Amino acid sequence: MNISLGKILLLQREIPEYVNVVAARTAQKAGTLVILDVGGRDEPLSQALLEQIDIISPNEVLIHISLNISL
């Protein structure tokens, strides 16, 4: 599948972060909307990934964990 042909790329944190970063960069260069579902890992997101995301889809607990913000 060619990421640059899509209109939306939905990423999940069950995938290794370095793979998501590469996929998101490729999608961004092609003008594809990048959405990240933050479920799957209990650790903050890297700045490299955050810079490539257009929309983050979290639940309340995961947004605090992913962005390293206390409740």
Summary of the structure (lengths in Angstrom):
residues: 71
radius of gyration: 11.9
end to end distance: 39.3
largest distance: 39.3
contacts: 184
relative contact order: 0.21
helix: 38%
strand: 18%
